[in-house]
Structures are given as C-alpha cells and as structure tokens.
Amino acid sequence: MAKKTSIYRRLTGRHRTLTGHSQLWLGPGYLMLLKSTRFVEEYQRFAFSDIQAIVVTRLPERTVFHVGAVATAIAWTLGALAVSSIFAKGFFGVTGVLALAAIFADIARGPRCRCHLYTAVSRELLAPVSRMRTAAAFLSQLRPEIEAVQGRLPSEVIGLTDPVGAPEPVERPPDVPDAPGYLPEALFALLLVNALLVLMDIRFPQTEASSVLLSTFAAEVVIGVVALFRQARDPRRFIFILVIVAILCMGWDMVGLGRSVGTWFGAIAESARRQQSTPPTFSWAPSQQAAMFAYGWRLAAGVIGLGTAYYERRQAVRHK
C-alpha cells in the first residue's frame, strides 16, 4: 500500500501554555492555526486571498529579568553547600542547574516578538510566532504562497492603520543598521588584564598588584553593567550570556574582597594597638583558592569572550 502523503506542512513548533498548545500549518491555499486545550482542538483557516497584512512587533528586551533569574538560580544552587543531606545537595544542585539551563536557552532563542494576522474582518494573534528568528522563517515560507495568489507584495507595506478596513501602504523609513559596540570586547580584554594581575599577586605578594586590582575590579563591574543596558542596540547575543556570567562571578569576588577588607582593617587596628611601626599589607583575596578561582574564570571568560565577540561581529556584518 502506498504511503499517504499529508497535504499540510508544519510552519512552526508548538507554542505551549498551561492549558494547551498552538501551532501553524500550511495547507492547500490557506494558513491553518491549530489550538489545542488537550481535550478540544480548534482549527482556524485563513485563505491566502483574504490575508491583508501580517504585522510582527519586536518586544522589549528582558535584561533585568534575566540577570535577576540567573542570580536567583545560582543562589539556589549554592544552597547545596548549606545542607548536609546527600539528597538535599542533589536536589539543590540538579534543580539549580536545570533552572540555569532554561534561562540560558531562553536567552539563546533571541529577541521576543508578537505577531498578528489581519483580514478584512478580523485580527488574530499568532502565538506560535513568538521569536524574531521564528518570525523570519515563518514569513519566508508564507510570503511566496500569498504572492502566488495575490501577486507580488510591495516591500513598502509594513502594516495596517485600520484593522477593520483595507490596509494602507506606508513608506518604510530608511533602515538604521545595528552597529555592534565594543563594550563587551573592552570588558573581556580587561578580564584578561586582571587575570594577569591576579596571577602576579599570587606569585609576588609584595608587589602593588592588589592596589591596582581594587580599581580595575570596579571598572569591570561598571563596563559589564553598561554593556548589558546597551545590548538592545547590539544584534549579538551569546556574548551577553558571557557578560551575565562574568558579572555574577564578579559578585562572588566582591564578597571575598569585602571579607579581605574587613580582615585588613582588623589587622590595622591590632597593629595600632600593639604600636607596630609597619602596618600589615593588604591582600584582596581571602584565600589561595579564592585567588585561583578569580584568576581562572577571568582567563576563561576573557579568551572565550573575545573569540565569541569576533565571530558574532563577523556574522552580524555578513547578514547586513
């Protein structure tokens, strides 16, 4: 028996919610929107001849949410260090790693968007088209089908001014290309410099590397935070995941730095009480392990970050 060929072609993956899922399919002469509530399935068909416009709106970035979510997930994971039970350690560790993986996966999927389909009598939200990357692939497959029925569509038409009436052509303003800044590269280069200073402080404790590190650590935090706030102007994505991870590691170093400052002030007070002529030297790291951690993650983040930034910059220029 010959295998039956389906007349439908899937356009998007499933957009899942707590109550069900939705999905878009391409049928013979129409676009089909499937909505499932696990008990009932609803099918909506939009003939290519009836589609007047498909409007994709890019949604704001969620940088603050992502930073807060990553910080919360790491704090949850570190809870494994505060419990003694093996089961509790595994629970905190596994759930924390899964949460971090989910957050990084959400960032890697790219900018969010909202997509609406307009006909002469309706305006329908296409929930499965929720990312700009998905929207580009969806429109590239759907546009030839609509043009085969309605003729070639003018690229100047970008939306509707009246959802109920006919669409009016609107001239597209000149595109302003996204120019990737160099703040992420500056941050990763500074991380490499600080890694060298940390190594010098470990090998030669009597040098002035610790005093220099107090200033450069602050510069790391400032550049990292400013780079995150300006990421909406930068089409690159993976380097900002590294920036978020670097900021979290900076926070961990700052905790150790605060302990070292407190210990140093205590040592100065004790030296003054004993009337010692030479005050104790300052060491920014509370332990050898903390210093090696600070050196290791800065070296890794600097090398990986500069390489990723160079690769993504080339890709961004290539796709302009």
Backbone hydrogen bonds in HBPLUS format (Angstrom, degrees):
<---DONOR---> <-ACCEPTOR-->    atom                        ^
c    i                          cat <-CA-CA->   ^        H-A-AA   ^      H-
h    n   atom  resd res      DA  || num        DHA   H-A  angle D-A-AA Bond
n    s   type  num  typ     dist DA aas  dist angle  dist       angle   num
A0009-ARG N   A0026-LEU O   2.92 MM  17  4.99 150.0  2.01 134.9 144.7     1
A0026-LEU N   A0009-ARG O   2.72 MM  17  4.99 164.4  1.74 146.4 152.1     2
A0011-LEU N   A0024-LEU O   3.02 MM  13  5.54 168.8  2.03 144.0 144.1     3
A0015-HIS N   A0022-SER O   2.87 MM   7  5.24 172.0  1.87 158.3 160.8     4
A0022-SER N   A0015-HIS O   3.06 MM   7  5.24 139.0  2.23 126.3 138.4     5
A0017-THR N   A0020-GLY O   2.78 MM   3  5.31 167.2  1.79 160.4 157.7     6
A0021-HIS N   A0036-SER O   2.95 MM  15  5.36 146.9  2.06 139.3 149.8     7
A0036-SER N   A0021-HIS O   2.82 MM  15  5.36 172.7  1.83 176.2 174.0     8
A0023-GLN N   A0034-LEU O   2.92 MM  11  5.19 145.8  2.04 141.6 150.0     9
A0034-LEU N   A0023-GLN O   2.82 MM  11  5.19 172.1  1.83 169.1 168.1    10
A0025-TRP N   A0032-MET O   2.84 MM   7  5.10 164.4  1.86 155.1 159.5    11
A0032-MET N   A0025-TRP O   2.86 MM   7  5.10 175.7  1.86 158.7 158.1    12
A0027-GLY N   A0030-TYR O   2.89 MM   3  5.24 155.6  1.95 162.9 166.6    13
A0048-PHE N   A0029-GLY O   3.18 MM  19  6.01 166.1  2.20 138.3 139.0    14
A0031-LEU N   A0046-PHE O   2.84 MM  15  5.05 162.3  1.87 137.9 140.6    15
A0046-PHE N   A0031-LEU O   2.74 MM  15  5.05 158.1  1.79 150.1 157.8    16
A0033-LEU N   A0044-GLN O   2.77 MM  11  5.08 160.9  1.80 151.4 157.9    17
A0044-GLN N   A0033-LEU O   2.98 MM  11  5.08 158.3  2.03 141.6 148.6    18
A0035-LYS N   A0042-GLU O   2.86 MM   7  5.05 164.3  1.88 155.1 158.8    19
A0042-GLU N   A0035-LYS O   2.71 MM   7  5.05 164.2  1.73 155.0 160.7    20
A0037-THR N   A0040-VAL O   2.90 MM   3  5.38 165.1  1.92 158.9 164.0    21
A0050-ASP N   A0047-ALA O   2.95 MM   3  5.32 147.5  2.05 109.2 119.1    22
A0052-GLN N   A0118-TYR O   2.82 MM  66  5.56 163.8  1.85 150.5 154.4    23
A0053-ALA N   A0118-TYR O   3.41 MM  65  5.14 155.9  2.47 131.3 130.4    24
A0118-TYR N   A0053-ALA O   2.81 MM  65  5.14 172.4  1.81 163.7 162.0    25
A0055-VAL N   A0116-HIS O   2.89 MM  61  5.31 151.0  1.98 155.6 161.7    26
A0116-HIS N   A0055-VAL O   2.93 MM  61  5.31 161.3  1.97 150.3 156.0    27
A0057-THR N   A0114-ARG O   2.81 MM  57  5.17 169.9  1.82 155.6 158.9    28
A0114-ARG N   A0057-THR O   2.80 MM  57  5.17 147.4  1.91 141.8 152.9    29
A0059-LEU N   A0112-ARG O   3.04 MM  53  5.46 168.9  2.05 125.6 129.1    30
A0066-HIS N   A0062-ARG O   2.94 MM   4  6.17 161.3  1.98 152.4 157.7    31
A0067-VAL N   A0063-THR O   2.89 MM   4  6.15 164.5  1.92 158.2 162.0    32
A0068-GLY N   A0064-VAL O   2.97 MM   4  6.13 167.2  1.99 149.9 153.8    33
A0069-ALA N   A0065-PHE O   2.81 MM   4  5.96 154.8  1.87 148.7 156.5    34
A0070-VAL N   A0066-HIS O   2.87 MM   4  6.04 161.8  1.91 151.2 155.5    35
A0071-ALA N   A0067-VAL O   2.97 MM   4  6.14 163.6  1.99 150.4 155.2    36
A0072-THR N   A0068-GLY O   2.93 MM   4  6.08 156.8  1.99 144.8 151.3    37
A0073-ALA N   A0069-ALA O   2.89 MM   4  6.08 158.3  1.94 147.2 153.4    38
A0074-ILE N   A0070-VAL O   2.90 MM   4  6.12 158.5  1.95 151.6 157.0    39
A0075-ALA N   A0071-ALA O   2.95 MM   4  6.12 159.9  1.99 145.9 151.9    40
A0076-TRP N   A0072-THR O   2.86 MM   4  6.09 151.7  1.94 145.5 153.8    41
A0077-THR N   A0073-ALA O   2.89 MM   4  6.14 155.4  1.95 144.6 151.3    42
A0078-LEU N   A0074-ILE O   2.87 MM   4  6.13 156.6  1.93 152.1 158.2    43
A0079-GLY N   A0076-TRP O   3.04 MM   3  5.21 148.4  2.14 101.0 111.0    44
A0080-ALA N   A0077-THR O   3.07 MM   3  5.98 170.7  2.08 122.1 125.1    45
A0081-LEU N   A0078-LEU O   2.96 MM   3  5.61 157.3  2.02 116.1 122.2    46
A0082-ALA N   A0079-GLY O   3.02 MM   3  5.20 149.8  2.11 103.6 112.9    47
A0089-LYS N   A0085-SER O   2.96 MM   4  6.21 159.7  2.00 148.4 154.0    48
A0090-GLY N   A0086-ILE O   2.97 MM   4  6.20 163.0  2.00 149.7 154.0    49
A0091-PHE N   A0087-PHE O   2.87 MM   4  6.08 152.4  1.95 147.0 155.4    50
A0092-PHE N   A0088-ALA O   2.96 MM   4  6.16 173.8  1.96 158.8 158.6    51
A0093-GLY N   A0089-LYS O   2.93 MM   4  6.00 162.8  1.96 148.7 154.5    52
A0094-VAL N   A0090-GLY O   2.87 MM   4  5.84 170.8  1.87 148.8 152.0    53
A0095-THR N   A0091-PHE O   3.06 MM   4  5.99 164.3  2.08 149.2 153.4    54
A0096-GLY N   A0092-PHE O   2.98 MM   4  5.81 150.3  2.07 137.5 146.4    55
A0097-VAL N   A0093-GLY O   3.03 MM   4  6.16 160.7  2.07 146.9 151.9    56
A0098-LEU N   A0094-VAL O   2.97 MM   4  6.18 160.0  2.01 152.2 158.0    57
A0099-ALA N   A0095-THR O   2.98 MM   4  6.13 153.4  2.05 142.4 149.4    58
A0100-LEU N   A0096-GLY O   2.99 MM   4  6.26 159.6  2.04 149.2 154.4    59
A0101-ALA N   A0097-VAL O   2.90 MM   4  6.12 157.5  1.96 147.9 154.5    60
A0102-ALA N   A0098-LEU O   2.96 MM   4  6.18 153.3  2.03 145.8 152.6    61
A0103-ILE N   A0099-ALA O   3.02 MM   4  6.30 155.1  2.09 148.8 155.2    62
A0104-PHE N   A0100-LEU O   2.96 MM   4  6.19 170.5  1.96 156.6 158.7    63
A0105-ALA N   A0101-ALA O   2.92 MM   4  6.02 149.0  2.01 142.5 151.6    64
A0106-ASP N   A0102-ALA O   3.01 MM   4  6.20 148.6  2.11 140.6 148.4    65
A0107-ILE N   A0103-ILE O   3.03 MM   4  6.37 153.7  2.10 149.3 156.4    66
A0108-ALA N   A0104-PHE O   2.91 MM   4  6.08 157.9  1.96 145.6 151.9    67
A0109-ARG N   A0105-ALA O   3.12 MM   4  6.29 131.9  2.37 139.0 149.7    68
A0110-GLY N   A0107-ILE O   3.16 MM   3  5.79 162.4  2.20 115.2 120.7    69
A0132-MET N   A0111-PRO O   3.00 MM  21  5.77 163.0  2.03 149.6 153.1    70
A0113-CYS N   A0130-SER O   2.95 MM  17  5.04 148.9  2.04 120.1 119.3    71
A0126-LEU N   A0115-CYS O   2.87 MM  11  5.45 170.0  1.88 150.7 154.0    72
A0117-LEU N   A0124-GLU O   2.79 MM   7  5.17 162.0  1.82 151.4 156.9    73
A0124-GLU N   A0117-LEU O   2.89 MM   7  5.17 166.3  1.90 153.6 155.4    74
A0119-THR N   A0122-SER O   3.06 MM   3  5.28 169.6  2.07 146.3 146.8    75
A0129-VAL N   A0126-LEU O   3.13 MM   3  5.86 152.2  2.21 120.3 127.5    76
A0135-ALA N   A0131-ARG O   2.85 MM   4  6.15 155.4  1.91 152.9 160.8    77
A0136-ALA N   A0132-MET O   2.99 MM   4  6.21 156.9  2.05 147.9 152.5    78
A0137-ALA N   A0133-ARG O   3.24 MM   4  6.51 162.6  2.27 145.4 149.4    79
A0138-PHE N   A0134-THR O   2.85 MM   4  5.99 157.9  1.89 151.0 158.0    80
A0139-LEU N   A0135-ALA O   2.91 MM   4  6.05 168.9  1.93 154.7 156.6    81
A0140-SER N   A0136-ALA O   3.06 MM   4  6.14 152.6  2.14 142.2 149.9    82
A0141-GLN N   A0137-ALA O   3.26 MM   4  6.46 139.8  2.43 140.3 149.0    83
A0142-LEU N   A0138-PHE O   3.01 MM   4  6.19 149.4  2.11 146.2 155.5    84
A0143-ARG N   A0139-LEU O   2.89 MM   4  5.64 164.9  1.92 148.5 151.4    85
A0145-GLU N   A0142-LEU O   3.10 MM   3  5.39 121.2  2.46 105.8 120.3    86
A0146-ILE N   A0142-LEU O   3.11 MM   4  6.45 156.6  2.17 156.9 164.0    87
A0147-GLU N   A0143-ARG O   2.89 MM   4  6.07 165.9  1.91 160.8 165.0    88
A0148-ALA N   A0144-PRO O   3.00 MM   4  6.07 139.9  2.16 137.6 147.3    89
A0149-VAL N   A0146-ILE O   3.06 MM   3  5.36 142.0  2.20 104.2 114.8    90
A0150-GLN N   A0146-ILE O   2.78 MM   4  5.96 176.0  1.78 165.5 166.7    91
A0151-GLY N   A0147-GLU O   2.80 MM   4  4.48 137.6  1.98 121.3 127.4    92
A0157-VAL N   A0154-PRO O   3.34 MM   3  5.95 160.8  2.38 113.8 118.0    93
A0186-ALA N   A0182-TYR O   2.94 MM   4  6.17 153.5  2.01 148.1 156.0    94
A0187-LEU N   A0183-LEU O   2.90 MM   4  6.18 153.8  1.97 153.4 160.3    95
A0188-PHE N   A0184-PRO O   2.96 MM   4  6.27 165.2  1.99 155.3 158.2    96
A0189-ALA N   A0185-GLU O   2.91 MM   4  6.08 155.5  1.97 148.3 155.2    97
A0190-LEU N   A0186-ALA O   2.97 MM   4  6.13 154.1  2.04 142.7 149.9    98
A0191-LEU N   A0187-LEU O   2.90 MM   4  6.22 145.3  2.03 146.1 156.3    99
A0192-LEU N   A0188-PHE O   3.16 MM   4  6.47 149.6  2.25 141.5 148.2   100
A0193-VAL N   A0189-ALA O   3.07 MM   4  6.44 154.4  2.14 145.8 152.9   101
A0194-ASN N   A0190-LEU O   2.86 MM   4  6.10 162.9  1.89 151.3 155.9   102
A0195-ALA N   A0191-LEU O   2.84 MM   4  6.03 144.4  1.97 141.5 151.8   103
A0196-LEU N   A0192-LEU O   3.10 MM   4  6.40 150.7  2.19 143.2 149.8   104
A0197-LEU N   A0193-VAL O   3.00 MM   4  6.39 151.7  2.08 145.1 153.6   105
A0198-VAL N   A0194-ASN O   2.78 MM   4  6.01 155.8  1.84 149.7 156.0   106
A0199-LEU N   A0195-ALA O   3.00 MM   4  6.21 157.2  2.05 143.1 149.2   107
A0200-MET N   A0196-LEU O   2.93 MM   4  6.20 152.6  2.00 145.0 152.8   108
A0201-ASP N   A0197-LEU O   2.89 MM   4  6.15 150.8  1.97 144.7 152.8   109
A0202-ILE N   A0198-VAL O   2.93 MM   4  6.25 143.6  2.07 145.0 155.1   110
A0203-ARG N   A0199-LEU O   2.95 MM   4  6.20 164.6  1.97 152.4 155.9   111
A0204-PHE N   A0200-MET O   2.68 MM   4  5.55 158.2  1.73 148.0 155.4   112
A0207-THR N   A0204-PHE O   3.18 MM   3  5.91 172.0  2.18 126.1 128.1   113
A0212-VAL N   A0208-GLU O   3.29 MM   4  6.62 154.6  2.36 149.7 156.6   114
A0213-LEU N   A0209-ALA O   2.93 MM   4  6.14 152.9  2.00 150.0 157.9   115
A0214-LEU N   A0210-SER O   3.29 MM   4  6.57 140.9  2.45 143.3 151.5   116
A0215-SER N   A0212-VAL O   3.15 MM   3  5.61 131.9  2.39 108.6 119.2   117
A0216-THR N   A0212-VAL O   3.13 MM   4  6.44 166.9  2.15 153.8 157.7   118
A0217-PHE N   A0213-LEU O   2.85 MM   4  5.73 155.3  1.91 149.2 153.8   119
A0219-ALA N   A0215-SER O   3.13 MM   4  6.48 150.1  2.22 143.3 152.0   120
A0220-GLU N   A0216-THR O   2.96 MM   4  6.23 147.6  2.06 144.0 152.0   121
A0221-VAL N   A0217-PHE O   3.25 MM   4  6.65 158.8  2.30 151.7 154.8   122
A0222-VAL N   A0218-ALA O   3.11 MM   4  6.39 167.7  2.13 153.4 156.3   123
A0223-ILE N   A0219-ALA O   2.99 MM   4  6.08 174.6  1.99 155.6 157.3   124
A0224-GLY N   A0220-GLU O   2.92 MM   4  6.01 161.9  1.96 151.5 157.3   125
A0225-VAL N   A0221-VAL O   3.00 MM   4  6.14 165.3  2.02 153.8 156.9   126
A0226-VAL N   A0222-VAL O   3.03 MM   4  6.17 168.3  2.04 153.7 157.4   127
A0227-ALA N   A0223-ILE O   2.92 MM   4  6.00 154.6  1.99 145.9 153.2   128
A0228-LEU N   A0224-GLY O   3.13 MM   4  6.36 149.5  2.23 142.5 149.9   129
A0229-PHE N   A0225-VAL O   3.10 MM   4  6.42 156.9  2.16 150.3 156.0   130
A0230-ARG N   A0226-VAL O   3.12 MM   4  6.30 130.2  2.38 140.6 153.2   131
A0230-ARG N   A0227-ALA O   3.30 MM   3  5.19 136.7  2.50  92.0 103.6   132
A0231-GLN N   A0228-LEU O   3.23 MM   3  5.19 167.4  2.25 107.0 108.6   133
A0233-ARG N   A0230-ARG O   3.21 MM   3  5.88 155.9  2.27 115.7 121.5   134
A0234-ASP N   A0231-GLN O   2.97 MM   3  5.01 160.4  2.00 108.4 114.3   135
A0240-PHE N   A0237-ARG O   3.03 MM   3  5.57 137.8  2.22 110.7 121.7   136
A0241-ILE N   A0238-PHE O   3.13 MM   3  5.18 134.7  2.35  96.7 108.9   137
A0242-LEU N   A0238-PHE O   3.31 MM   4  6.74 153.9  2.38 145.6 151.3   138
A0243-VAL N   A0239-ILE O   2.95 MM   4  6.29 143.5  2.08 137.7 148.6   139
A0244-ILE N   A0240-PHE O   3.02 MM   4  6.16 155.4  2.08 138.8 143.9   140
A0245-VAL N   A0241-ILE O   3.04 MM   4  6.35 163.8  2.07 149.7 153.8   141
A0246-ALA N   A0242-LEU O   2.85 MM   4  6.04 156.6  1.90 147.0 154.0   142
A0247-ILE N   A0243-VAL O   2.93 MM   4  6.18 154.3  1.99 148.5 154.8   143
A0248-LEU N   A0244-ILE O   3.07 MM   4  6.37 155.2  2.13 149.6 156.0   144
A0249-CYS N   A0245-VAL O   3.00 MM   4  6.31 155.3  2.06 148.7 155.7   145
A0250-MET N   A0246-ALA O   2.85 MM   4  6.12 146.4  1.96 144.8 155.0   146
A0251-GLY N   A0247-ILE O   2.96 MM   4  6.29 149.4  2.06 143.4 151.1   147
A0252-TRP N   A0248-LEU O   3.12 MM   4  6.52 149.2  2.22 143.0 150.8   148
A0253-ASP N   A0249-CYS O   2.97 MM   4  6.32 154.7  2.04 146.9 153.7   149
A0254-MET N   A0250-MET O   2.79 MM   4  6.08 148.4  1.89 149.3 159.1   150
A0255-VAL N   A0251-GLY O   3.13 MM   4  6.44 144.0  2.26 142.4 150.5   151
A0256-GLY N   A0252-TRP O   3.34 MM   4  6.75 159.0  2.39 145.3 149.4   152
A0257-LEU N   A0253-ASP O   2.77 MM   4  6.06 148.8  1.86 147.3 157.8   153
A0258-GLY N   A0254-MET O   2.83 MM   4  6.04 153.1  1.90 145.7 151.8   154
A0259-ARG N   A0255-VAL O   3.13 MM   4  6.47 152.7  2.21 144.5 151.6   155
A0260-SER N   A0256-GLY O   2.95 MM   4  6.23 154.8  2.01 145.1 152.3   156
A0261-VAL N   A0257-LEU O   2.90 MM   4  6.17 156.8  1.95 151.5 157.3   157
A0262-GLY N   A0258-GLY O   3.01 MM   4  6.23 160.5  2.05 146.6 151.7   158
A0263-THR N   A0259-ARG O   2.89 MM   4  6.16 158.6  1.94 150.1 156.1   159
A0264-TRP N   A0260-SER O   2.83 MM   4  6.00 153.1  1.90 146.4 154.3   160
A0265-PHE N   A0261-VAL O   2.93 MM   4  6.17 162.2  1.96 152.2 156.0   161
A0266-GLY N   A0262-GLY O   3.03 MM   4  6.21 154.1  2.10 142.3 149.9   162
A0267-ALA N   A0263-THR O   2.88 MM   4  6.15 149.4  1.98 143.8 152.3   163
A0268-ILE N   A0264-TRP O   2.84 MM   4  6.16 150.0  1.93 147.9 156.6   164
A0269-ALA N   A0265-PHE O   2.94 MM   4  6.20 158.9  1.99 147.3 152.7   165
A0270-GLU N   A0266-GLY O   2.95 MM   4  6.18 154.8  2.01 144.1 151.3   166
A0271-SER N   A0267-ALA O   2.81 MM   4  6.00 149.8  1.90 142.2 151.0   167
A0272-ALA N   A0268-ILE O   2.87 MM   4  6.13 155.4  1.93 149.5 155.7   168
A0273-ARG N   A0269-ALA O   2.94 MM   4  6.15 150.5  2.02 142.8 151.2   169
A0274-ARG N   A0270-GLU O   3.04 MM   4  6.28 148.6  2.14 142.5 150.1   170
A0276-GLN N   A0271-SER O   2.94 MM   5  5.33 173.7  1.95 152.8 154.4   171
A0275-GLN N   A0272-ALA O   3.06 MM   3  4.76 149.7  2.16  93.3 102.5   172
A0291-ALA N   A0287-SER O   3.13 MM   4  6.41 154.5  2.20 144.6 151.4   173
A0292-MET N   A0288-GLN O   2.99 MM   4  6.24 156.7  2.05 148.2 154.0   174
A0293-PHE N   A0289-GLN O   2.94 MM   4  6.17 152.3  2.01 145.9 153.7   175
A0294-ALA N   A0290-ALA O   2.98 MM   4  6.20 161.2  2.01 147.3 152.0   176
A0295-TYR N   A0291-ALA O   2.97 MM   4  6.20 152.9  2.04 145.4 153.0   177
A0296-GLY N   A0292-MET O   2.84 MM   4  5.94 162.9  1.86 147.8 152.9   178
A0297-TRP N   A0293-PHE O   3.03 MM   4  6.17 178.9  2.03 159.8 159.5   179
A0298-ARG N   A0294-ALA O   3.41 MM   4  6.23 153.4  2.49 132.7 139.9   180
A0299-LEU N   A0295-TYR O   3.06 MM   4  6.18 159.9  2.10 148.7 154.3   181
A0300-ALA N   A0296-GLY O   3.02 MM   4  6.22 168.0  2.04 152.6 156.0   182
A0301-ALA N   A0297-TRP O   2.85 MM   4  5.85 165.8  1.87 145.2 150.1   183
A0302-GLY N   A0298-ARG O   2.86 MM   4  5.82 156.8  1.92 143.0 150.0   184
A0303-VAL N   A0299-LEU O   3.11 MM   4  6.23 169.2  2.13 149.7 152.2   185
A0304-ILE N   A0300-ALA O   2.96 MM   4  6.01 168.6  1.97 156.2 158.8   186
A0305-GLY N   A0301-ALA O   2.77 MM   4  5.48 150.6  1.86 136.0 145.9   187
A0306-LEU N   A0302-GLY O   3.05 MM   4  6.06 165.0  2.07 142.9 146.8   188
A0307-GLY N   A0303-VAL O   3.13 MM   4  6.28 161.3  2.17 146.9 152.4   189
A0308-THR N   A0304-ILE O   2.87 MM   4  6.02 162.3  1.90 151.9 157.1   190
A0309-ALA N   A0305-GLY O   2.82 MM   4  5.91 162.0  1.85 151.4 156.8   191
A0310-TYR N   A0306-LEU O   3.06 MM   4  6.15 157.9  2.11 143.0 148.3   192
A0311-TYR N   A0307-GLY O   3.06 MM   4  6.27 160.3  2.10 146.4 151.8   193
A0312-GLU N   A0308-THR O   2.86 MM   4  6.03 171.2  1.86 157.9 160.2   194
A0313-ARG N   A0309-ALA O   2.96 MM   4  5.96 148.0  2.06 140.8 149.6   195
A0314-ARG N   A0310-TYR O   3.14 MM   4  6.35 157.5  2.19 144.2 149.5   196
A0315-GLN N   A0311-TYR O   3.03 MM   4  6.36 153.8  2.10 146.5 154.2   197
A0316-ALA N   A0312-GLU O   2.88 MM   4  6.06 156.3  1.94 145.9 152.0   198
A0317-VAL N   A0313-ARG O   3.03 MM   4  6.24 159.1  2.07 149.9 154.8   199
A0318-ARG N   A0314-ARG O   2.95 MM   4  6.07 151.3  2.03 143.0 151.4   200
A0319-HIS N   A0315-GLN O   3.09 MM   4  6.29 142.6  2.24 145.0 153.3   201
A0320-LYS N   A0317-VAL O   3.37 MM   3  5.43 164.1  2.39 102.8 107.3   202
